[in-house]
Amino acid sequence: MGESFRERLLRGDRLVGTILTLPASELAEIASAAGLDWLFLDMEHGPIGPGDLVRMIQAVREPCAPVVRVPENEEMWIKKALDSGAAGVIIPRVNSAGEAARAVHWAKYPPEGGRGVGFSRANLYGVRFQEQVDTANRTTAVIIQVEHIDAVRAIDDILAVPGVDAVFIGPYDLSASLGKPGCIQDGDVRNALAAVRTACSLRKTPVGIFSGDIAGSAKALAEGYSLVCSGVDIGLFSSAAAEIVRSLKPRNS
């Protein structure tokens, strides 16, 4: 067995992925086969359900890692994602140390946490039960999402929570929390991003961010973000479709 996604994450490897929001296992197969390091499977904003999630994870080709953003910081969602075989979870809207600790608790088996134990796809439906239970706490990544100014203000306390492996910044929601939705180049937004990145650097905690295009993703990597998500399936497809129209469809005279 090769290195786990969590091992690569904690080492600070530059990991590049993309967001999938549509419940299509074919997209997961295509994206992973392209050579991406990880896939951000979005159950929060996309229509991906538990059954869809299993099929998408089954389609992911190694060494690409499926990482699931759950809809809420709740036991059921975290358990469903990890039991499906996800390499890790991204927990949205974590604004305090208590909320971060809650996420870690539900993602880790006892004695480190309170994750439920049972047969699932993650342990090959019981065939590898003991092996998976023995290794999951070491190989499962817990990534908390900073997407509100309250989280920025509490970032030092959040990073001090044992079991928080990485921070992923949601720049658009963060801008909205500052009353400037979508204005991610605004000075206040940029200062908030820098504050989180600096805090993570001081504690040697990997930090990630989303960018809508390749240029923004390259800039993020240059700025020290090691977990970068470039683009989203619906945006990639719509851009490609629009380019076909621009290039091939005759213009109206």
C-alpha positions as CSV (number, residue, x, y, z in Angstrom):
1,M,0.0,0.0,0.0
2,G,1.3,3.4,-0.9
3,E,1.4,6.6,1.1
4,S,-2.0,7.8,2.4
5,F,-3.4,11.2,1.4
6,R,-3.0,12.3,5.0
7,E,0.7,11.5,5.0
8,R,1.3,13.5,1.9
9,L,-0.9,16.4,3.3
10,L,0.9,16.6,6.6
11,R,4.3,16.5,4.9
12,G,3.4,19.6,3.0
13,D,3.3,18.1,-0.5
14,R,1.7,20.4,-3.2
15,L,-1.6,18.7,-3.8
16,V,-3.7,19.9,-6.7
17,G,-7.3,18.9,-7.2
18,T,-10.7,20.1,-8.5
19,I,-14.3,20.2,-7.2
20,L,-16.9,17.8,-8.4
21,T,-20.5,18.8,-7.6
22,L,-22.4,16.6,-10.0
23,P,-23.3,13.0,-9.0
24,A,-21.4,11.3,-11.9
25,S,-19.0,8.5,-11.3
26,E,-17.7,9.0,-14.8
27,L,-16.5,12.5,-13.9
28,A,-14.6,11.1,-10.9
29,E,-13.0,8.5,-13.1
30,I,-12.0,11.0,-15.8
31,A,-10.6,13.6,-13.3
32,S,-8.6,11.1,-11.3
33,A,-7.2,9.5,-14.5
34,A,-6.0,12.9,-15.6
35,G,-3.4,12.8,-12.8
36,L,-4.9,15.1,-10.1
37,D,-3.7,14.4,-6.6
38,W,-7.2,14.7,-5.0
39,L,-10.9,15.3,-5.7
40,F,-13.1,17.6,-3.6
41,L,-16.4,15.8,-3.7
42,D,-19.0,18.4,-2.7
43,M,-22.0,17.1,-0.8
44,E,-22.7,20.6,0.7
45,H,-23.6,22.6,-2.4
46,G,-23.9,19.8,-5.0
47,P,-26.7,17.2,-5.4
48,I,-24.4,14.3,-4.4
49,G,-26.2,11.9,-2.1
50,P,-24.8,9.0,-0.1
51,G,-25.4,6.4,-2.8
52,D,-23.9,8.7,-5.5
53,L,-20.9,9.3,-3.2
54,V,-20.1,5.5,-2.9
55,R,-20.1,5.1,-6.7
56,M,-18.0,8.2,-7.3
57,I,-15.4,7.0,-4.7
58,Q,-15.4,3.6,-6.3
59,A,-14.6,5.2,-9.7
60,V,-11.6,7.2,-8.4
61,R,-8.3,5.8,-9.7
62,E,-5.3,5.7,-7.3
63,P,-3.2,7.5,-6.3
64,C,-5.8,10.3,-6.6
65,A,-7.6,10.7,-3.3
66,P,-11.4,11.3,-2.8
67,V,-12.0,13.9,-0.1
68,V,-15.6,14.7,0.8
69,R,-17.0,18.0,2.0
70,V,-19.9,17.0,4.2
71,P,-23.1,19.1,4.3
72,E,-22.8,19.7,8.1
73,N,-20.5,19.1,11.0
74,E,-22.6,16.2,12.2
75,E,-21.9,12.6,13.2
76,M,-24.2,11.1,10.5
77,W,-22.6,13.0,7.5
78,I,-19.0,12.4,8.7
79,K,-19.7,8.7,9.3
80,K,-21.4,8.3,5.9
81,A,-18.5,10.0,4.1
82,L,-15.8,7.9,5.8
83,D,-17.7,4.7,5.7
84,S,-17.9,5.2,1.9
85,G,-14.1,5.1,1.7
86,A,-13.2,8.7,1.6
87,A,-9.6,9.6,2.3
88,G,-10.7,12.5,4.4
89,V,-13.4,14.9,5.2
90,I,-13.7,18.7,4.8
91,I,-15.9,20.2,7.4
92,P,-17.7,23.4,6.4
93,R,-18.3,26.5,8.6
94,V,-16.0,25.8,11.5
95,N,-15.8,29.0,13.5
96,S,-14.5,27.9,16.8
97,A,-12.2,25.4,18.6
98,G,-15.2,23.6,19.9
99,E,-16.6,23.1,16.5
100,A,-13.2,21.8,15.3
101,A,-13.0,19.4,18.2
102,R,-16.5,18.1,17.3
103,A,-15.4,17.3,13.8
104,V,-12.3,15.5,15.0
105,H,-14.3,13.5,17.5
106,W,-16.7,12.1,14.9
107,A,-14.0,11.4,12.4
108,K,-11.8,9.3,14.7
109,Y,-12.4,5.9,16.2
110,P,-12.2,5.5,20.0
111,P,-10.2,6.2,22.1
112,E,-9.3,9.3,20.0
113,G,-12.9,10.0,19.1
114,G,-16.4,8.7,18.8
115,R,-16.7,7.4,15.3
116,G,-19.2,4.6,14.9
117,V,-17.8,1.1,14.2
118,G,-19.4,-1.1,11.6
119,F,-19.1,-3.0,8.4
120,S,-18.9,-0.7,5.4
121,R,-17.2,-0.1,2.0
122,A,-14.2,1.4,3.9
123,N,-13.4,-2.0,5.3
124,L,-14.5,-4.0,2.2
125,Y,-17.8,-4.8,3.9
126,G,-16.2,-6.4,6.8
127,V,-13.5,-8.4,5.0
128,R,-10.8,-6.0,6.1
129,F,-12.6,-4.8,9.2
130,Q,-9.8,-5.0,11.8
131,E,-7.2,-3.7,9.5
132,Q,-9.3,-0.6,8.7
133,V,-10.2,0.0,12.3
134,D,-6.6,-0.3,13.3
135,T,-5.3,2.1,10.7
136,A,-8.1,4.6,10.0
137,N,-7.2,7.2,12.7
138,R,-3.7,7.4,11.2
139,T,-4.7,7.6,7.6
140,T,-7.9,9.7,7.7
141,A,-7.5,13.4,7.0
142,V,-9.6,15.9,8.9
143,I,-9.7,19.3,7.2
144,I,-11.6,22.1,8.6
145,Q,-13.0,24.9,6.5
146,V,-12.4,28.6,7.4
147,E,-15.0,30.6,5.6
148,H,-16.2,33.2,8.0
149,I,-14.5,36.2,9.7
150,D,-15.3,34.6,13.1
151,A,-13.1,31.6,12.2
152,V,-10.3,34.0,11.2
153,R,-10.5,35.7,14.6
154,A,-10.4,32.3,16.3
155,I,-7.8,30.7,14.0
156,D,-5.1,30.2,16.7
157,D,-7.6,28.4,19.0
158,I,-8.8,26.3,16.1
159,L,-5.3,25.3,15.1
160,A,-4.5,24.2,18.6
161,V,-7.2,21.5,18.5
162,P,-5.5,18.0,18.3
163,G,-6.5,16.1,15.2
164,V,-7.0,19.1,12.9
165,D,-4.8,18.2,10.0
166,A,-5.3,21.1,7.7
167,V,-7.3,24.2,7.0
168,F,-9.1,24.9,3.7
169,I,-10.1,28.5,3.1
170,G,-13.4,29.3,1.4
171,P,-12.7,32.8,0.0
172,Y,-16.1,33.5,-1.4
173,D,-18.0,32.8,1.8
174,L,-15.3,34.6,3.7
175,S,-15.9,37.7,1.6
176,A,-19.6,37.4,2.2
177,S,-19.1,37.3,5.9
178,L,-17.2,40.7,5.6
179,G,-20.2,42.2,3.7
180,K,-18.4,42.0,0.4
181,P,-19.7,38.9,-1.3
182,G,-17.6,37.8,-4.3
183,C,-15.0,40.6,-3.8
184,I,-12.1,38.3,-3.1
185,Q,-9.5,40.8,-4.1
186,D,-10.8,43.4,-1.6
187,G,-8.2,44.5,0.9
188,D,-10.1,43.3,3.9
189,V,-10.6,39.9,2.4
190,R,-7.0,39.6,1.3
191,N,-5.9,40.6,4.9
192,A,-8.1,37.9,6.4
193,L,-6.7,35.3,4.0
194,A,-3.1,36.4,4.9
195,A,-3.9,36.1,8.6
196,V,-5.0,32.5,8.2
197,R,-2.1,31.6,6.0
198,T,0.4,33.2,8.5
199,A,-1.2,31.4,11.5
200,C,-1.1,28.1,9.7
201,S,2.6,28.7,8.7
202,L,3.6,29.4,12.3
203,R,2.0,26.1,13.4
204,K,3.2,24.2,10.4
205,T,-0.4,23.3,9.5
206,P,-1.1,22.8,5.8
207,V,-3.4,25.3,4.3
208,G,-5.5,25.1,1.2
209,I,-7.7,27.3,-0.9
210,F,-10.1,27.3,-3.9
211,S,-9.4,29.2,-7.1
212,G,-11.7,29.3,-10.1
213,D,-8.9,29.3,-12.7
214,I,-5.4,28.0,-13.4
215,A,-3.7,31.4,-13.0
216,G,-5.2,31.9,-9.5
217,S,-4.3,28.3,-8.5
218,A,-0.7,28.9,-9.6
219,K,-0.6,32.1,-7.6
220,A,-1.9,30.2,-4.5
221,L,0.8,27.6,-4.8
222,A,3.4,30.4,-5.1
223,E,2.0,32.0,-2.0
224,G,2.5,28.8,0.1
225,Y,-0.9,27.1,-0.2
226,S,-0.2,23.4,-0.4
227,L,-3.7,22.1,-0.9
228,V,-5.1,23.8,-3.9
229,C,-8.5,23.2,-5.6
230,S,-8.6,24.5,-9.1
231,G,-12.0,24.9,-10.8
232,V,-15.3,23.1,-10.4
233,D,-16.9,20.6,-12.8
234,I,-19.8,22.8,-13.8
235,G,-17.6,25.8,-14.4
236,L,-15.1,23.7,-16.4
237,F,-17.8,22.3,-18.6
238,S,-19.6,25.6,-19.1
239,S,-16.3,27.3,-20.1
240,A,-15.5,24.6,-22.6
241,A,-19.0,24.8,-24.1
242,A,-18.9,28.6,-24.3
243,E,-15.5,28.3,-26.1
244,I,-17.0,26.0,-28.7
245,V,-19.7,28.5,-29.4
246,R,-17.3,31.4,-29.6
247,S,-15.0,29.5,-31.9
248,L,-17.5,27.7,-34.2
249,K,-20.9,29.3,-34.1
250,P,-21.3,32.0,-36.8
251,R,-21.8,35.5,-35.4
252,N,-25.0,37.3,-36.2
253,S,-24.4,40.0,-38.8
